[in-house]
Structure formats: C-alpha cells, structure tokens
Amino acid sequence: MGGRIQAIILAAGRGTRMKSEVPKVLHTLFDRPLLDYPLAVLKQLGIRRPIVVVGWGKDKVLEYLDHQAVPVIQSPQLGTGHAVQIAKRKIGHFRGDVLIWPADMTLIRKETINQAIQEHVRSEATVTILSSFMVHPTGYGRILRRGGRVVGVREELDATSEERRIQEVNTGVYLFKAKPLFDTLKKIQPKNRKKEYYLTDTIHLIDEAGGRIQALPYALPEEALGVNSQADLAHAVRILNRKTIQKHQMEGVTVVSPEQTFIAPDVRIGRDTVIHPWTYIERGVRIGKNCQIGPFAKIRSGSVIEDKAIIGSFVEIVRSKIGKGVFAKHLTYLGDAAVGEGTNIGAGTITANYDGKNKNKTRIGKKAFIGVDTLLVAPVQIGDGAKTGAGAVLTRGTKVKKGEIFVGVPAHPLKPKGRRR
C-alpha cells in the first residue's frame, strides 16, 4: 500500500482556540502528541515517511518529528490548499494517490482509513472524501450533494442557513489522484471570509471538470472529532478512554468505575485483574492476571506488574518491575525498582531514585519484608528474605544480604542477641 500512496499530514496551524503557546499538534492525548496518532496509523498501514506540513511553532514540531517524516515549512499559513501546494515540492512527479490528513483528527481508526483507501482504489475515484453523519454538525464543513452526487464541500463560515442543516460533514481526510489535485490547486482563489486558499475548493472544480467524486460516511461521529480547543481535547480523552476500557472489559478485566479510571490505549492487562477507581495507567504498562490495582494508584510508563500483585491506595509505580504476588498496599513510591516475587512493601516506603543527575535502581529480592516508612536511597540492593525495620533509612550503596535485618537511621544490620549463661 505504501508504494502507491503518498500521505500529507497538515500540522501547520497555531490552534488559536487552544489559548496556548504550545503548538496544537503537540498537545498530548494520553501522553502522546496529537500528531503521533495519524503518524502511528500510517505506519501500521505501511505508509512510511509521510510529508508533514509544519508552520506555527515549527522548531518544536520539527524537534518532535526528528526522522519520522519529511517536513515542509508553510510560511505564512494561507490555508489548507496552500499547505498542500507547499507539500508538492516534496512529491515531485508522483502519479499515485495522495492521502491528506489534518493532524488534529486524532481518533480516526486504522480500520476506517484502510476501508476508505480500499474503496478509493477499487472505484478509481478522482477524489474520495471521508465523511461522517452528525446530529449536531456545528463547526464542520458540509458535504454538498446534487441528486446523491457529491458536487462540493462548504466550510461552515461560508455556508448558507440551508447548507448548515446538512448533517453529512467533512472530516478533512481525503484521497486524491495526484495529477488532478495539483492541477486544480493552481486554480483556487481565497474568495472566502478567512481569505485563505481552501483545499475544499478543489472539490467543485474537479466536479466541473468531470472528475468522479465520492464521499464515504465511514467515520463514526466520535472519530470525526477535531481537536481545536481544550474542551475538544478533554472530549477526545473521554472518548478514547471509554473505548480502551471497554476493550479491556471484553477481555475479562474488571474496571469498577470506568468514569473514574484512566487507561492509555496501548496498555496490556491480564484477565481477572481488578482496576479500582481513580487509577491512572500510562502508555506501555503491562499488568498481569489476578492483580488488584488502586484505588488512587498511578502506574507510569515503563512499568511491568506481574500476576497476583496488589498495588493499593496512593501507590505510584515508575519504570519498575513488580514481581508475582508482591504486596504494595498503601502510600508507596517505587521508582526504577525491581521487586522480587512474594515481597511485602510496607506503607510509606519510598525509593529515592533520583540523585539530581541520574535515576538509580533499587533491587529487592524475593519474599523480602520492607517495613513501614522505609526510605531506600538508591542504588540499594536487598537480598531474598531480608527485612527492614520500621522507619529504616538505607543510604546510597547499601547492600542487604539474604535473610539479613536492617534497622535504624542510617540503617545497619540487626545483630542477633547472644544467649544468656
């Protein structure tokens, strides 16, 4: 698929309604920039190295892109049509199909894009518009049809009152045959209220030239949400979170209160694990079977929690591996730690993993017992079956041997009492 399709991602806009100095496409949805979502889908479809049109805040966007795409700078930003004209510089004499995708359309699924591509290729359409039907279409461009045939797209600012009643909306995602697209772009004019070059103006021109245009309402209304404001971003979080939780529920995970639980899309959770309210699980986390997580737990990226572990109230796990059957039930921070099978972590345990320069590891063996309010100043090693007393402070570089007991501040080995004569 990647060989016959060139993708262009439109990421040049400032996003004025976000009221932010951060470029709109770098605002995050579950710890991932909005721009990352279309990039990831294209990669899954085998469309690599798309062209990304960058404009406002270009330095930050270019830094994020690194080598994931081919950037092109749009300056000044004169509209979507102008952005695609700029992108043509990187396409040259390409004669395949061009997929155009606004970067703020983050919720469109791979399956939806793939279905649109397959139908575009099968039908040999000049233009395919990915559309959706909405009960309340305010803010979206409308699909104009005459006798069922698509004849244009009207932006809402320029729409008549009758056109605004149309419920079929434009997602902003298109597939064009390359030559008609670039030939038509030369003809568009900024004759609209925003004085911009609209990509949508190519539609009626291609229709007048006899091209075949189709609008495919394959996108669900939730997929068609464009993120243009902080409220839109929060709405996108709710949609994505709900769909993610529903997927886990179908696979045997109990989520006690979905409305008070946040799980990133690529988290993996085993069957019969229970997620209690006010738990936040970041991207890339792996949780085993029969675990108990929360309430008020935070599991951050880079963490693995094995089967039958209990991560309880106000516990934060960061870049750590928690072994099978570990108990960490209360008020604990485990950062850059490896905790062995069957270990009990007492309430108030803290791994002081950051020394101001480096993140250091704490290694705790199997079936150890870490007393309440233990402070572990990493790097620290604790052997199998070892124990710490309540309030112990294990200073940097401490090594507790198998079966030893460390107590005090700073912690030291507890020597067994001698026998009385």
Buried (B, 14 or more C-beta within 10 A) or exposed (E): BBEEBBBBBBBBBBBEEBEBEEBBBBBEBBEBBBBBBBBBBBBEBEBEBBBBBBBBBBEBBBEBBEEBBBBBEBEEBBBBBBBBBBBBEBBEEBEBBBBBBBBBBBBBBEEBBBBBBEBBBEEEBBBBBBBBBBEEBEEBBBBBBEEEEBBBBBBBEBBEEEBEEBBBBBBBBBBBBBBBBBBBBEEBEBEBEEEBBBBBBBBBBBBEEEBBBBBBBBBBBBBBBBBBBBEBBEBBBEBBBEEBBEBBEEEEBBBEBBEBBBBBBBBEBBEBBBBBBBBBBBBBBBBBBBBBBBBBBBBBBBBBBBBBBBBBBBBBBBBBBBBBBBBBBBBBBBBBBBBBBBBBBBBBBBBBBEEEEEEBBBBBBBBBBBBBBBBBBBBBBBBBBBBBBEBBBBEEEBBBBEEBBBBBEEBEEBEEEEEEE
